[in-house]
Amino acid sequence: MGDSSAIPEREPLARYVAPLPTRLEDLGLRYAWLVVAINLAGTVFGFWYYRHQFTVEPMVMWPFVPDSPVATLSIALAIACWKLGYELPWLTALAFFGNVILGLWTPYVLLAFADVYVAQLHPAMYLFLFFSHLAMVVQALVLHRITDFPVWAVAVALCWYGVDLIVDFSVPIVGEPHHTQLPVARETPMYLGADALGVAAAGATAFTLLALFLALATRVEKLKARARAD
């Protein structure tokens, strides 16, 4: 478990990039190893959850299939590296992007296709998936305490999740689009003239842009805070 003396001070950042209470951030950092363990357990569950999709996807595209487990694995590794004394900015940026994007996209899809999911999933599983993914966003919003989000690291994360977005919804490269399986056929009419694939893609695109904005805005806010302190 974390040593409170090792917790970095919270910088005076704008609330829109650091919306969590300081006490909640401190709690997450103080018990960092517990957070790592929870995310590793979530990673194992996530790979189990995707077990059927692996059987229908080309092996070469498997890295793009288990989006949520990859996100929880990346944040577990990022926090562990920080606790061991060598924070890796590119890994922390990947963790931030993944947990913001998937932490929002999954609840978005659960709501967009709620009538189907409610019929397919046990209520406990539906609620677990919904709130456990929202918790991914919460932990992502603590990462500003351990990294400066250098632009090159943000670029690495954007490249990975940009490619992931492309192969998931538009140019699969091998086979069919590799997004998480939807509960209805891709061409099913949905909202505002969009089909099911379009609705899922719209959410993924919006949340990728949001992650990019928040990461770069955090970088700017940190530079402004340090300039004021000098």
N, C-alpha and C positions, 0 to 999 in steps of 0.2 A: 504494500500500500504506500501511497505517496507520502512524502515528508512535506508538511506545510511550509517549511522554510525554503523548499525548492520551487514553490509556486511563483511564477513571474508576476510582477505587479500588473494590474490592469491599467492600460493607457486610457487617457480621456478621449475616447472615440465617440463619434456621433452615434446616437441611439439606433439609427437604421442599419448600421453594420454590427452593432454590439447590443442587441435588444435584451439579452438575458440579465437577470439580477447578478450582481457580483458574487453574492453568496452561492448561487447555483453554479456559476463558473468555478469558484474555488472548490466546491464540493466535488465536481467532476475531476478537477486536477489533483485534488488531495487523494482521491481514491482511483487514481489513474489505472492501476493494475486491475482493479475490479472492472473498470470500463473495458479494458483490453479483453478480459476473460469473457465478459458478456458478449462482446462483439465476435469473439472467436466462436462462442456457442451459436450465435446467430448465423455465422458463416456456415457452420456445419449444417444447421437446419436449412439454410437457403440452398445449399447444394443438394440436399435431400429433396427439397421442394421442386427443384428443376430436373430431377432424375429422369422423368419421362421425356422432357424436351431434348435432353442429350441424345436420346435414342433415335430422334428423327432429324437431328442437325448434322451437317458434315463436320467431321472431327476438326478440320482446319479452322472452323469458325467457332469452336467451343469457347475461346476466351471472350467472345462477345455475347454469350448467352446468359450466364448467371450474373446479371447486373447488380442486384442487391447484395448477394454474397461477396462479390468482388469489392463493393463499396465498404461493407463492414470489415472485410479483411484488411483493406487499405487503411482504414482509420485505426484498427487494432495495431497494425505495424507502425503507423506514423506515431501514435502515442507511445508505443513501446520504445521506439528509437529515441524519442525525446527524453523519456525517463532514463534511458541508458546513456544519455549525454551527447548524442549526435543527431539532432533533428535534421531530417532530410526535406528541404523545402519542396522538392518536386513530389515527394510522396505525400506530404501534408496537403499540398494543393490537389492532388488526385483524390485524397480522402474527402476534402472539402467539397469538390465538385460532385463526387459520387454520392455523398450523403445528402447534399441539397437536392440533386436531381432525382435520385431514386426515392429519397424520403418524401418528396412531394408527388412524384409521378404515380407511385403505387396508390396512395389514397385518392388521387385524382381519378385514376382508372376505376378504382373500386366504387367511386361515386358515379362516374359517367355510365358504368354498366351495372349499376346497383341492382336493378330488377333481376338480372341474370345471376349475378354473384350471390345474391341473397338466397336464390333457389338452389345454387350449386354448393355453397359452402355452409358448414356449420356456423351458427352465429358467433360462437367463441372464436373460431378461426378467422372469420371476417373481421371481428373487432381486434384480434391480435395483430393481424396483418396491417390494419389501418393505423393503430396507435403505435406499434413497434416501428413502423416506417416514419411516422411523425417524430418519434424520438431520435431517429437518425439526423433529422434537421437540427434538433436541439443540440446534439453533441457536435455537429459541424460548426455551430455558432460559437463554440468555445475555442476553436482552433486558432483564432486570432491571438490568443494569449501565448502561443508557442511558436508562431511563425510570423514573418513579415510579408508573406506572399510576394516574393520578388517576381518581376514580370516574366522572366524566363521560366520560372516554375509554373506560373499560371498558363503560359504558352504550352508547356508539356501537358498539363491537364486538359486544356482546350483541344489540343490535337487528338488525345485519346478519346475524349467524349464526343468530339466532332466526328471522328471516324465511326465511333459506336453509333451515333445518331444516323449517319448515312447508311451503314449496313443494316441497321435495324428497320429502317422505314423506306429507303428509296433505292439504293444500289447494293444489293446483298452480296455481290461479287461471286459467291458460290451458293447455289441453292436458292431458297426463298428468303424474304426478309427475316432477320434473326431476333426480332423483338420478343419479349415475353408473350407467351401464347394468350390471345384474347378469348373471352368466353363466347364470342360470336364470330361468324365469318367476316373476313376483312372488308368485304364489299357491302356489308349490312348498312343501310341508310341510317344516319344518326341525326345530328343537329346541324342546322344552318347549311344544309346541302352537303355536308361532309359524310363520308362513310366511316366505318369503325376504325380502319387504319388511319384515316386522316385525323380523327379525334385523338387517338393515342399519340400520333406523331406531333400534333399541335402542342399537347402538353409537354412532351419531351423536349421540343424545341424551345418553348417558353421557359422551362426550368433550367435548361442549359444556358440560355442567355442571362437568366437571373443569377446563376452561380458565377458566371463570368463578371457580371456587373458588381456583385458583392465582393468578390475577391479583389478586383482592381480598386473598388471604392475603399475597401479596408486598407489597401496599400497606400492610397492617397491620404486617408485619414491619419494613418500612422506617421507619415512624413510631415503632415501639418502639425500634429501634436508634438513631434520632436522639434520642429522649427520654433514653435511657441515656447518650448522649454529652454531653448538655447539663449 
